[in-house]
Amino acid sequence: MNLRIAGPVPLPPSVRQAGARQMINHRGDEFEQLFAQVRADLRADFQTEQELLVLNAAGTGGLESPLSN
């Protein structure tokens, strides 16, 4: 068997520190503020005033979503 995976790779200290942080509650205020900022940044990146739909799925989930709904 020949398993071809990436790694090990060097990680900057800032990445290691971010990975060691306590997870945030996805139903809490901190996540709500973070997600609002992410959506605002995405609207700026895509140069739109419209609301964005953020899907938590692989690319095929994005393709299947409009078909199944």
All heavy atoms as TSV, in Angstrom:
chain	resi	resn	atom	element	x	y	z
A	1	MET	N	N	0.843	-1.170	0.000
A	1	MET	CA	C	0.000	0.000	0.000
A	1	MET	C	C	0.892	1.237	0.000
A	1	MET	O	O	1.837	1.329	0.760
A	1	MET	CB	C	-0.914	-0.015	1.223
A	1	MET	CG	C	-1.768	1.185	1.349
A	1	MET	SD	S	-2.776	1.051	2.828
A	1	MET	CE	C	-4.161	1.971	2.306
A	2	ASN	N	N	0.566	2.195	-0.828
A	2	ASN	CA	C	1.326	3.430	-0.933
A	2	ASN	C	C	0.385	4.590	-0.660
A	2	ASN	O	O	-0.389	4.988	-1.517
A	2	ASN	CB	C	1.941	3.538	-2.330
A	2	ASN	CG	C	2.891	4.705	-2.446
A	2	ASN	OD1	O	3.079	5.457	-1.506
A	2	ASN	ND2	N	3.493	4.845	-3.607
A	3	LEU	N	N	0.426	5.111	0.563
A	3	LEU	CA	C	-0.446	6.197	0.975
A	3	LEU	C	C	0.236	7.521	0.659
A	3	LEU	O	O	1.300	7.826	1.176
A	3	LEU	CB	C	-0.748	6.097	2.469
A	3	LEU	CG	C	-1.715	7.114	3.049
A	3	LEU	CD1	C	-3.075	7.006	2.367
A	3	LEU	CD2	C	-1.856	6.895	4.538
A	4	ARG	N	N	-0.364	8.306	-0.209
A	4	ARG	CA	C	0.231	9.578	-0.612
A	4	ARG	C	C	-0.546	10.737	0.010
A	4	ARG	O	O	-1.583	11.152	-0.495
A	4	ARG	CB	C	0.225	9.703	-2.132
A	4	ARG	CG	C	1.108	8.674	-2.789
A	4	ARG	CD	C	1.018	8.786	-4.293
A	4	ARG	NE	N	1.823	7.750	-4.899
A	4	ARG	CZ	C	2.970	7.967	-5.528
A	4	ARG	NH1	N	3.434	9.189	-5.643
A	4	ARG	NH2	N	3.654	6.973	-6.040
A	5	ILE	N	N	-0.019	11.200	1.118
A	5	ILE	CA	C	-0.634	12.332	1.793
A	5	ILE	C	C	0.407	13.428	1.986
A	5	ILE	O	O	1.603	13.169	1.973
A	5	ILE	CB	C	-1.233	11.937	3.157
A	5	ILE	CG1	C	-0.149	11.349	4.070
A	5	ILE	CG2	C	-2.368	10.938	2.991
A	5	ILE	CD1	C	-0.602	11.094	5.483
A	6	ALA	N	N	-0.064	14.626	2.167
A	6	ALA	CA	C	0.846	15.741	2.411
A	6	ALA	C	C	1.366	15.680	3.838
A	6	ALA	O	O	0.679	15.237	4.746
A	6	ALA	CB	C	0.109	17.044	2.190
A	7	GLY	N	N	2.579	16.113	4.017
A	7	GLY	CA	C	3.085	16.253	5.365
A	7	GLY	C	C	4.313	15.422	5.615
A	7	GLY	O	O	4.723	14.661	4.763
A	8	PRO	N	N	4.915	15.558	6.715
A	8	PRO	CA	C	4.649	16.650	7.654
A	8	PRO	C	C	5.141	17.979	7.087
A	8	PRO	O	O	6.092	18.015	6.329
A	8	PRO	CB	C	5.440	16.260	8.896
A	8	PRO	CG	C	6.548	15.412	8.389
A	8	PRO	CD	C	6.004	14.703	7.169
A	9	VAL	N	N	4.446	19.027	7.442
A	9	VAL	CA	C	4.815	20.358	6.956
A	9	VAL	C	C	5.082	21.255	8.160
A	9	VAL	O	O	4.477	21.090	9.213
A	9	VAL	CB	C	3.707	20.977	6.074
A	9	VAL	CG1	C	3.525	20.174	4.809
A	9	VAL	CG2	C	2.409	21.088	6.820
A	10	PRO	N	N	5.994	22.207	8.014
A	10	PRO	CA	C	6.246	23.123	9.128
A	10	PRO	C	C	5.067	24.085	9.303
A	10	PRO	O	O	4.502	24.561	8.327
A	10	PRO	CB	C	7.513	23.867	8.699
A	10	PRO	CG	C	7.569	23.732	7.218
A	10	PRO	CD	C	6.868	22.441	6.875
A	11	LEU	N	N	4.695	24.317	10.539
A	11	LEU	CA	C	3.604	25.243	10.840
A	11	LEU	C	C	4.159	26.474	11.540
A	11	LEU	O	O	4.941	26.358	12.482
A	11	LEU	CB	C	2.573	24.596	11.766
A	11	LEU	CG	C	1.722	23.486	11.178
A	11	LEU	CD1	C	0.832	22.891	12.254
A	11	LEU	CD2	C	0.898	24.001	10.031
A	12	PRO	N	N	3.739	27.640	11.097
A	12	PRO	CA	C	4.147	28.854	11.814
A	12	PRO	C	C	3.570	28.836	13.230
A	12	PRO	O	O	2.503	28.258	13.469
A	12	PRO	CB	C	3.525	29.987	11.001
A	12	PRO	CG	C	3.195	29.396	9.677
A	12	PRO	CD	C	2.955	27.933	9.907
A	13	PRO	N	N	4.258	29.450	14.178
A	13	PRO	CA	C	3.747	29.478	15.562
A	13	PRO	C	C	2.335	30.036	15.666
A	13	PRO	O	O	1.534	29.564	16.480
A	13	PRO	CB	C	4.745	30.370	16.297
A	13	PRO	CG	C	6.002	30.266	15.502
A	13	PRO	CD	C	5.563	30.083	14.070
A	14	SER	N	N	1.979	31.018	14.834
A	14	SER	CA	C	0.630	31.595	14.910
A	14	SER	C	C	-0.439	30.562	14.551
A	14	SER	O	O	-1.534	30.567	15.125
A	14	SER	CB	C	0.517	32.804	13.983
A	14	SER	OG	O	0.778	32.431	12.641
A	15	VAL	N	N	-0.126	29.667	13.622
A	15	VAL	CA	C	-1.082	28.622	13.242
A	15	VAL	C	C	-1.221	27.611	14.375
A	15	VAL	O	O	-2.327	27.169	14.710
A	15	VAL	CB	C	-0.645	27.928	11.934
A	15	VAL	CG1	C	-1.529	26.745	11.617
A	15	VAL	CG2	C	-0.634	28.919	10.790
A	16	ARG	N	N	-0.114	27.242	14.993
A	16	ARG	CA	C	-0.174	26.306	16.122
A	16	ARG	C	C	-0.959	26.908	17.285
A	16	ARG	O	O	-1.750	26.209	17.924
A	16	ARG	CB	C	1.236	25.931	16.575
A	16	ARG	CG	C	1.802	24.800	15.730
A	16	ARG	CD	C	3.124	24.344	16.261
A	16	ARG	NE	N	4.099	25.013	15.397
A	16	ARG	CZ	C	5.316	25.328	15.742
A	16	ARG	NH1	N	5.751	25.066	16.946
A	16	ARG	NH2	N	6.120	25.912	14.900
A	17	GLN	N	N	-0.761	28.193	17.538
A	17	GLN	CA	C	-1.499	28.842	18.625
A	17	GLN	C	C	-2.989	28.899	18.314
A	17	GLN	O	O	-3.820	28.689	19.189
A	17	GLN	CB	C	-0.955	30.246	18.856
A	17	GLN	CG	C	0.412	30.261	19.487
A	17	GLN	CD	C	1.009	31.654	19.549
A	17	GLN	OE1	O	0.470	32.599	18.980
A	17	GLN	NE2	N	2.139	31.779	20.239
A	18	ALA	N	N	-3.347	29.170	17.064
A	18	ALA	CA	C	-4.760	29.222	16.679
A	18	ALA	C	C	-5.404	27.845	16.834
A	18	ALA	O	O	-6.550	27.731	17.271
A	18	ALA	CB	C	-4.898	29.722	15.247
A	19	GLY	N	N	-4.670	26.785	16.481
A	19	GLY	CA	C	-5.203	25.433	16.613
A	19	GLY	C	C	-5.350	24.986	18.050
A	19	GLY	O	O	-6.131	24.080	18.353
A	20	ALA	N	N	-4.606	25.602	18.955
A	20	ALA	CA	C	-4.657	25.226	20.364
A	20	ALA	C	C	-5.742	25.978	21.132
A	20	ALA	O	O	-6.001	25.657	22.288
A	20	ALA	CB	C	-3.297	25.481	21.012
A	21	ARG	N	N	-6.383	26.962	20.475
A	21	ARG	CA	C	-7.423	27.734	21.163
A	21	ARG	C	C	-8.652	26.872	21.446
A	21	ARG	O	O	-8.930	25.909	20.737
A	21	ARG	CB	C	-7.856	28.928	20.310
A	21	ARG	CG	C	-6.818	30.020	20.253
A	21	ARG	CD	C	-7.282	31.210	19.461
A	21	ARG	NE	N	-8.617	31.640	19.866
A	21	ARG	CZ	C	-9.458	32.259	19.060
A	21	ARG	NH1	N	-9.136	32.517	17.822
A	21	ARG	NH2	N	-10.644	32.626	19.488
A	22	GLN	N	N	-9.386	27.272	22.455
A	22	GLN	CA	C	-10.644	26.608	22.787
A	22	GLN	C	C	-11.635	26.819	21.642
A	22	GLN	O	O	-11.717	27.904	21.082
A	22	GLN	CB	C	-11.206	27.198	24.086
A	22	GLN	CG	C	-12.499	26.578	24.544
A	22	GLN	CD	C	-12.337	25.144	24.991
A	22	GLN	OE1	O	-11.297	24.739	25.473
A	22	GLN	NE2	N	-13.375	24.367	24.825
A	23	MET	N	N	-12.388	25.787	21.304
A	23	MET	CA	C	-13.400	25.935	20.259
A	23	MET	C	C	-14.502	26.873	20.742
A	23	MET	O	O	-14.768	26.977	21.927
A	23	MET	CB	C	-13.997	24.571	19.905
A	23	MET	CG	C	-13.024	23.656	19.207
A	23	MET	SD	S	-13.705	22.031	18.852
A	23	MET	CE	C	-15.064	22.425	17.807
A	24	ILE	N	N	-15.145	27.560	19.772
A	24	ILE	CA	C	-16.240	28.445	20.154
A	24	ILE	C	C	-17.567	27.748	19.886
A	24	ILE	O	O	-17.681	26.890	19.005
A	24	ILE	CB	C	-16.173	29.800	19.411
A	24	ILE	CG1	C	-16.297	29.611	17.899
A	24	ILE	CG2	C	-14.897	30.539	19.753
A	24	ILE	CD1	C	-16.396	30.915	17.131
A	25	ASN	N	N	-18.569	28.126	20.654
A	25	ASN	CA	C	-19.901	27.554	20.530
A	25	ASN	C	C	-20.547	28.071	19.244
A	25	ASN	O	O	-20.672	29.286	19.047
A	25	ASN	CB	C	-20.728	27.964	21.750
A	25	ASN	CG	C	-22.142	27.454	21.705
A	25	ASN	OD1	O	-22.546	26.748	20.787
A	25	ASN	ND2	N	-22.908	27.817	22.712
A	26	HIS	N	N	-20.971	27.169	18.373
A	26	HIS	CA	C	-21.566	27.597	17.108
A	26	HIS	C	C	-22.948	28.215	17.279
A	26	HIS	O	O	-23.539	28.682	16.319
A	26	HIS	CB	C	-21.617	26.424	16.122
A	26	HIS	CG	C	-22.587	25.350	16.491
A	26	HIS	ND1	N	-22.307	24.417	17.457
A	26	HIS	CD2	C	-23.819	25.069	16.028
A	26	HIS	CE1	C	-23.334	23.587	17.572
A	26	HIS	NE2	N	-24.266	23.964	16.720
A	27	ARG	N	N	-23.464	28.221	18.496
A	27	ARG	CA	C	-24.742	28.885	18.770
A	27	ARG	C	C	-24.564	30.089	19.680
A	27	ARG	O	O	-25.539	30.648	20.159
A	27	ARG	CB	C	-25.707	27.889	19.420
A	27	ARG	CG	C	-26.098	26.789	18.471
A	27	ARG	CD	C	-27.125	25.885	19.080
A	27	ARG	NE	N	-27.515	24.882	18.106
A	27	ARG	CZ	C	-27.910	23.682	18.401
A	27	ARG	NH1	N	-27.980	23.297	19.665
A	27	ARG	NH2	N	-28.248	22.841	17.460
A	28	GLY	N	N	-23.321	30.470	19.911
A	28	GLY	CA	C	-23.046	31.557	20.840
A	28	GLY	C	C	-22.832	32.895	20.150
A	28	GLY	O	O	-22.786	33.001	18.922
A	29	ASP	N	N	-22.669	33.922	20.970
A	29	ASP	CA	C	-22.485	35.281	20.471
A	29	ASP	C	C	-21.181	35.440	19.696
A	29	ASP	O	O	-21.143	36.148	18.691
A	29	ASP	CB	C	-22.508	36.276	21.632
A	29	ASP	CG	C	-23.878	36.389	22.276
A	29	ASP	OD1	O	-24.879	36.109	21.583
A	29	ASP	OD2	O	-23.943	36.751	23.459
A	30	GLU	N	N	-20.111	34.790	20.165
A	30	GLU	CA	C	-18.821	34.926	19.497
A	30	GLU	C	C	-18.890	34.409	18.061
A	30	GLU	O	O	-18.383	35.038	17.131
A	30	GLU	CB	C	-17.736	34.185	20.278
A	30	GLU	CG	C	-16.347	34.401	19.730
A	30	GLU	CD	C	-15.275	33.690	20.540
A	30	GLU	OE1	O	-15.595	33.045	21.566
A	30	GLU	OE2	O	-14.105	33.773	20.141
A	31	PHE	N	N	-19.547	33.261	17.862
A	31	PHE	CA	C	-19.683	32.717	16.507
A	31	PHE	C	C	-20.572	33.618	15.658
A	31	PHE	O	O	-20.285	33.848	14.485
A	31	PHE	CB	C	-20.258	31.302	16.532
A	31	PHE	CG	C	-20.435	30.726	15.152
A	31	PHE	CD1	C	-19.361	30.183	14.481
A	31	PHE	CD2	C	-21.656	30.770	14.514
A	31	PHE	CE1	C	-19.501	29.666	13.201
A	31	PHE	CE2	C	-21.816	30.267	13.232
A	31	PHE	CZ	C	-20.726	29.708	12.581
A	32	GLU	N	N	-21.637	34.127	16.238
A	32	GLU	CA	C	-22.549	34.996	15.492
A	32	GLU	C	C	-21.808	36.223	14.963
A	32	GLU	O	O	-21.979	36.616	13.806
A	32	GLU	CB	C	-23.713	35.420	16.393
A	32	GLU	CG	C	-24.777	36.214	15.676
A	32	GLU	CD	C	-25.951	36.538	16.580
A	32	GLU	OE1	O	-26.110	35.902	17.638
A	32	GLU	OE2	O	-26.717	37.450	16.222
A	33	GLN	N	N	-20.963	36.819	15.808
A	33	GLN	CA	C	-20.183	37.984	15.391
A	33	GLN	C	C	-19.161	37.608	14.315
A	33	GLN	O	O	-18.985	38.333	13.330
A	33	GLN	CB	C	-19.481	38.600	16.589
A	33	GLN	CG	C	-20.419	39.210	17.594
A	33	GLN	CD	C	-19.718	39.569	18.886
A	33	GLN	OE1	O	-18.508	39.440	19.014
A	33	GLN	NE2	N	-20.494	40.025	19.864
A	34	LEU	N	N	-18.487	36.480	14.502
A	34	LEU	CA	C	-17.502	36.014	13.526
A	34	LEU	C	C	-18.148	35.732	12.178
A	34	LEU	O	O	-17.649	36.152	11.128
A	34	LEU	CB	C	-16.793	34.760	14.043
A	34	LEU	CG	C	-15.826	34.073	13.084
A	34	LEU	CD1	C	-14.655	34.986	12.750
A	34	LEU	CD2	C	-15.340	32.769	13.677
A	35	PHE	N	N	-19.283	35.047	12.191
A	35	PHE	CA	C	-19.964	34.690	10.950
A	35	PHE	C	C	-20.493	35.931	10.234
A	35	PHE	O	O	-20.451	36.011	9.002
A	35	PHE	CB	C	-21.090	33.700	11.246
A	35	PHE	CG	C	-21.631	33.009	10.028
A	35	PHE	CD1	C	-20.797	32.346	9.152
A	35	PHE	CD2	C	-22.989	33.024	9.757
A	35	PHE	CE1	C	-21.296	31.714	8.023
A	35	PHE	CE2	C	-23.492	32.390	8.635
A	35	PHE	CZ	C	-22.640	31.736	7.772
A	36	ALA	N	N	-20.972	36.912	10.992
A	36	ALA	CA	C	-21.424	38.165	10.388
A	36	ALA	C	C	-20.265	38.877	9.700
A	36	ALA	O	O	-20.420	39.422	8.597
A	36	ALA	CB	C	-22.056	39.064	11.450
A	37	GLN	N	N	-19.088	38.850	10.326
A	37	GLN	CA	C	-17.917	39.483	9.717
A	37	GLN	C	C	-17.481	38.730	8.463
A	37	GLN	O	O	-17.126	39.349	7.458
A	37	GLN	CB	C	-16.759	39.535	10.726
A	37	GLN	CG	C	-15.542	40.253	10.198
A	37	GLN	CD	C	-15.830	41.703	9.840
A	37	GLN	OE1	O	-16.369	42.443	10.654
A	37	GLN	NE2	N	-15.478	42.116	8.646
A	38	VAL	N	N	-17.535	37.410	8.501
A	38	VAL	CA	C	-17.180	36.604	7.323
A	38	VAL	C	C	-18.126	36.924	6.165
A	38	VAL	O	O	-17.691	37.123	5.031
A	38	VAL	CB	C	-17.202	35.096	7.657
A	38	VAL	CG1	C	-17.142	34.244	6.395
A	38	VAL	CG2	C	-16.054	34.744	8.581
A	39	ARG	N	N	-19.429	36.994	6.442
A	39	ARG	CA	C	-20.393	37.315	5.380
A	39	ARG	C	C	-20.162	38.714	4.825
A	39	ARG	O	O	-20.245	38.927	3.615
A	39	ARG	CB	C	-21.822	37.156	5.899
A	39	ARG	CG	C	-22.220	35.707	6.108
A	39	ARG	CD	C	-23.718	35.517	6.315
A	39	ARG	NE	N	-24.365	36.568	7.053
A	39	ARG	CZ	C	-24.716	36.507	8.339
A	39	ARG	NH1	N	-24.466	35.418	9.029
A	39	ARG	NH2	N	-25.312	37.519	8.928
A	40	ALA	N	N	-19.872	39.663	5.697
A	40	ALA	CA	C	-19.601	41.031	5.237
A	40	ALA	C	C	-18.350	41.061	4.359
A	40	ALA	O	O	-18.328	41.732	3.315
A	40	ALA	CB	C	-19.439	41.963	6.426
A	41	ASP	N	N	-17.313	40.343	4.772
A	41	ASP	CA	C	-16.083	40.289	3.975
A	41	ASP	C	C	-16.328	39.628	2.624
A	41	ASP	O	O	-15.795	40.068	1.607
A	41	ASP	CB	C	-14.982	39.548	4.726
A	41	ASP	CG	C	-14.459	40.314	5.929
A	41	ASP	OD1	O	-14.739	41.528	6.043
A	41	ASP	OD2	O	-13.778	39.693	6.769
A	42	LEU	N	N	-17.145	38.579	2.608
A	42	LEU	CA	C	-17.453	37.903	1.340
A	42	LEU	C	C	-18.248	38.816	0.416
A	42	LEU	O	O	-18.012	38.835	-0.798
A	42	LEU	CB	C	-18.226	36.606	1.594
A	42	LEU	CG	C	-17.399	35.443	2.126
A	42	LEU	CD1	C	-18.319	34.289	2.524
A	42	LEU	CD2	C	-16.384	34.993	1.096
A	43	ARG	N	N	-19.197	39.584	0.978
A	43	ARG	CA	C	-19.946	40.529	0.152
A	43	ARG	C	C	-19.012	41.559	-0.467
A	43	ARG	O	O	-19.164	41.919	-1.635
A	43	ARG	CB	C	-21.045	41.217	0.962
A	43	ARG	CG	C	-22.285	40.368	1.118
A	43	ARG	CD	C	-23.482	41.168	1.588
A	43	ARG	NE	N	-23.299	41.797	2.884
A	43	ARG	CZ	C	-23.509	41.204	4.049
A	43	ARG	NH1	N	-23.920	39.949	4.071
A	43	ARG	NH2	N	-23.328	41.843	5.176
A	44	ALA	N	N	-18.032	42.012	0.301
A	44	ALA	CA	C	-17.058	42.965	-0.233
A	44	ALA	C	C	-16.195	42.307	-1.314
A	44	ALA	O	O	-15.936	42.905	-2.364
A	44	ALA	CB	C	-16.174	43.502	0.891
A	45	ASP	N	N	-15.771	41.074	-1.072
A	45	ASP	CA	C	-14.950	40.358	-2.057
A	45	ASP	C	C	-15.703	40.143	-3.365
A	45	ASP	O	O	-15.131	40.271	-4.446
A	45	ASP	CB	C	-14.490	39.003	-1.515
A	45	ASP	CG	C	-13.450	39.135	-0.410
A	45	ASP	OD1	O	-12.872	40.235	-0.266
A	45	ASP	OD2	O	-13.228	38.146	0.311
A	46	PHE	N	N	-16.988	39.791	-3.253
A	46	PHE	CA	C	-17.796	39.546	-4.448
A	46	PHE	C	C	-18.452	40.816	-4.979
A	46	PHE	O	O	-19.194	40.784	-5.951
A	46	PHE	CB	C	-18.870	38.491	-4.165
A	46	PHE	CG	C	-18.323	37.093	-4.065
A	46	PHE	CD1	C	-18.265	36.439	-2.852
A	46	PHE	CD2	C	-17.855	36.434	-5.196
A	46	PHE	CE1	C	-17.764	35.154	-2.754
A	46	PHE	CE2	C	-17.350	35.162	-5.120
A	46	PHE	CZ	C	-17.299	34.520	-3.884
A	47	GLN	N	N	-18.212	41.940	-4.312
A	47	GLN	CA	C	-18.716	43.248	-4.706
A	47	GLN	C	C	-20.237	43.223	-4.905
A	47	GLN	O	O	-20.758	43.586	-5.955
A	47	GLN	CB	C	-18.013	43.737	-5.974
A	47	GLN	CG	C	-16.528	43.887	-5.788
A	47	GLN	CD	C	-15.809	44.293	-7.050
A	47	GLN	OE1	O	-16.423	44.502	-8.095
A	47	GLN	NE2	N	-14.498	44.395	-6.972
A	48	THR	N	N	-20.930	42.778	-3.853
A	48	THR	CA	C	-22.382	42.716	-3.913
A	48	THR	C	C	-22.985	43.248	-2.619
A	48	THR	O	O	-22.355	43.188	-1.560
A	48	THR	CB	C	-22.878	41.277	-4.151
A	48	THR	OG1	O	-24.298	41.290	-4.279
A	48	THR	CG2	C	-22.491	40.332	-3.028
A	49	GLU	N	N	-24.181	43.775	-2.719
A	49	GLU	CA	C	-24.942	44.200	-1.548
A	49	GLU	C	C	-25.930	43.110	-1.128
A	49	GLU	O	O	-26.532	43.195	-0.062
A	49	GLU	CB	C	-25.712	45.486	-1.862
A	49	GLU	CG	C	-24.809	46.672	-2.168
A	49	GLU	CD	C	-24.099	47.206	-0.933
A	49	GLU	OE1	O	-24.708	47.178	0.141
A	49	GLU	OE2	O	-22.938	47.633	-1.063
A	50	GLN	N	N	-26.103	42.105	-1.980
A	50	GLN	CA	C	-27.069	41.039	-1.724
A	50	GLN	C	C	-26.581	40.104	-0.622
A	50	GLN	O	O	-25.388	39.993	-0.360
A	50	GLN	CB	C	-27.317	40.240	-3.008
A	50	GLN	CG	C	-27.826	41.065	-4.167
A	50	GLN	CD	C	-29.147	41.745	-3.862
A	50	GLN	OE1	O	-30.030	41.155	-3.275
A	50	GLN	NE2	N	-29.257	43.001	-4.260
A	51	GLU	N	N	-27.527	39.410	0.001
A	51	GLU	CA	C	-27.194	38.428	1.024
A	51	GLU	C	C	-26.525	37.227	0.365
A	51	GLU	O	O	-26.890	36.832	-0.743
A	51	GLU	CB	C	-28.459	37.984	1.763
A	51	GLU	CG	C	-28.204	37.093	2.938
A	51	GLU	CD	C	-27.387	37.764	4.042
A	51	GLU	OE1	O	-27.538	38.981	4.242
A	51	GLU	OE2	O	-26.588	37.063	4.674
A	52	LEU	N	N	-25.549	36.641	1.050
A	52	LEU	CA	C	-24.859	35.462	0.534
A	52	LEU	C	C	-25.328	34.219	1.274
A	52	LEU	O	O	-25.615	34.262	2.465
A	52	LEU	CB	C	-23.349	35.599	0.734
A	52	LEU	CG	C	-22.665	36.692	-0.065
A	52	LEU	CD1	C	-21.213	36.804	0.341
A	52	LEU	CD2	C	-22.780	36.432	-1.537
A	53	LEU	N	N	-25.389	33.136	0.563
A	53	LEU	CA	C	-25.706	31.851	1.165
A	53	LEU	C	C	-24.410	31.081	1.329
A	53	LEU	O	O	-23.714	30.809	0.347
A	53	LEU	CB	C	-26.676	31.070	0.271
A	53	LEU	CG	C	-27.089	29.691	0.756
A	53	LEU	CD1	C	-27.831	29.791	2.087
A	53	LEU	CD2	C	-27.949	29.012	-0.277
A	54	VAL	N	N	-24.059	30.764	2.565
A	54	VAL	CA	C	-22.829	30.028	2.852
A	54	VAL	C	C	-23.210	28.589	3.148
A	54	VAL	O	O	-23.958	28.315	4.090
A	54	VAL	CB	C	-22.085	30.655	4.051
A	54	VAL	CG1	C	-20.820	29.875	4.355
A	54	VAL	CG2	C	-21.768	32.114	3.774
A	55	LEU	N	N	-22.722	27.675	2.333
A	55	LEU	CA	C	-23.032	26.259	2.514
A	55	LEU	C	C	-21.870	25.552	3.187
A	55	LEU	O	O	-20.718	25.716	2.794
A	55	LEU	CB	C	-23.291	25.585	1.156
A	55	LEU	CG	C	-24.495	26.069	0.374
A	55	LEU	CD1	C	-24.555	25.376	-0.982
A	55	LEU	CD2	C	-25.767	25.818	1.148
A	56	ASN	N	N	-22.183	24.738	4.161
A	56	ASN	CA	C	-21.189	23.924	4.832
A	56	ASN	C	C	-21.211	22.543	4.178
A	56	ASN	O	O	-21.797	21.599	4.690
A	56	ASN	CB	C	-21.504	23.832	6.326
A	56	ASN	CG	C	-20.435	23.079	7.069
A	56	ASN	OD1	O	-19.318	22.940	6.591
A	56	ASN	ND2	N	-20.782	22.592	8.229
A	57	ALA	N	N	-20.605	22.473	2.993
A	57	ALA	CA	C	-20.629	21.233	2.226
A	57	ALA	C	C	-19.487	21.243	1.216
A	57	ALA	O	O	-18.889	22.281	0.956
A	57	ALA	CB	C	-21.966	21.088	1.489
A	58	ALA	N	N	-19.236	20.095	0.655
A	58	ALA	CA	C	-18.277	20.001	-0.437
A	58	ALA	C	C	-18.906	20.597	-1.695
A	58	ALA	O	O	-20.082	20.972	-1.702
A	58	ALA	CB	C	-17.903	18.538	-0.668
A	59	GLY	N	N	-18.142	20.691	-2.754
A	59	GLY	CA	C	-18.653	21.263	-3.999
A	59	GLY	C	C	-19.875	20.548	-4.510
A	59	GLY	O	O	-20.821	21.174	-5.025
A	60	THR	N	N	-19.909	19.225	-4.376
A	60	THR	CA	C	-21.078	18.484	-4.840
A	60	THR	C	C	-22.320	18.835	-4.008
A	60	THR	O	O	-23.432	18.812	-4.534
A	60	THR	CB	C	-20.834	16.957	-4.790
A	60	THR	OG1	O	-20.388	16.611	-3.469
A	60	THR	CG2	C	-19.814	16.534	-5.807
A	61	GLY	N	N	-22.127	19.184	-2.746
A	61	GLY	CA	C	-23.258	19.623	-1.921
A	61	GLY	C	C	-23.832	20.918	-2.446
A	61	GLY	O	O	-25.044	21.121	-2.430
A	62	GLY	N	N	-22.968	21.818	-2.909
A	62	GLY	CA	C	-23.427	23.061	-3.503
A	62	GLY	C	C	-24.164	22.844	-4.797
A	62	GLY	O	O	-25.128	23.544	-5.111
A	63	LEU	N	N	-23.729	21.850	-5.583
A	63	LEU	CA	C	-24.400	21.546	-6.852
A	63	LEU	C	C	-25.739	20.830	-6.614
A	63	LEU	O	O	-26.704	21.044	-7.334
A	63	LEU	CB	C	-23.496	20.673	-7.731
A	63	LEU	CG	C	-22.243	21.357	-8.241
A	63	LEU	CD1	C	-21.341	20.340	-8.935
A	63	LEU	CD2	C	-22.592	22.482	-9.194
A	64	GLU	N	N	-25.782	19.989	-5.598
A	64	GLU	CA	C	-27.000	19.236	-5.322
A	64	GLU	C	C	-28.075	20.089	-4.642
A	64	GLU	O	O	-29.270	19.838	-4.817
A	64	GLU	CB	C	-26.674	18.036	-4.417
A	64	GLU	CG	C	-27.857	17.166	-4.114
A	64	GLU	CD	C	-27.525	16.027	-3.178
A	64	GLU	OE1	O	-26.340	15.797	-2.898
A	64	GLU	OE2	O	-28.472	15.365	-2.742
A	65	SER	N	N	-27.660	21.083	-3.904
A	65	SER	CA	C	-28.592	21.897	-3.128
A	65	SER	C	C	-29.742	22.482	-3.947
A	65	SER	O	O	-30.902	22.316	-3.566
A	65	SER	CB	C	-27.819	23.004	-2.417
A	65	SER	OG	O	-28.674	23.850	-1.740
A	66	PRO	N	N	-29.488	23.175	-5.052
A	66	PRO	CA	C	-30.630	23.721	-5.792
A	66	PRO	C	C	-31.481	22.641	-6.463
A	66	PRO	O	O	-32.671	22.842	-6.694
A	66	PRO	CB	C	-29.983	24.640	-6.832
A	66	PRO	CG	C	-28.583	24.166	-6.963
A	66	PRO	CD	C	-28.227	23.573	-5.647
A	67	LEU	N	N	-30.878	21.507	-6.746
A	67	LEU	CA	C	-31.650	20.439	-7.396
A	67	LEU	C	C	-32.606	19.755	-6.426
A	67	LEU	O	O	-33.719	19.405	-6.783
A	67	LEU	CB	C	-30.700	19.391	-7.996
A	67	LEU	CG	C	-29.778	19.918	-9.101
A	67	LEU	CD1	C	-28.782	18.834	-9.504
A	67	LEU	CD2	C	-30.576	20.382	-10.294
A	68	SER	N	N	-32.152	19.566	-5.194
A	68	SER	CA	C	-32.988	18.849	-4.230
A	68	SER	C	C	-33.983	19.763	-3.524
A	68	SER	O	O	-34.879	19.283	-2.862
A	68	SER	CB	C	-32.109	18.135	-3.194
A	68	SER	OG	O	-31.358	19.079	-2.458
A	69	ASN	N	N	-33.821	21.056	-3.656
A	69	ASN	CA	C	-34.748	21.979	-2.994
A	69	ASN	C	C	-35.597	22.658	-4.035
A	69	ASN	O	O	-36.168	23.614	-3.957
A	69	ASN	CB	C	-33.989	22.982	-2.137
A	69	ASN	CG	C	-33.427	22.325	-0.917
A	69	ASN	OD1	O	-34.146	21.714	-0.157
A	69	ASN	ND2	N	-32.123	22.423	-0.717
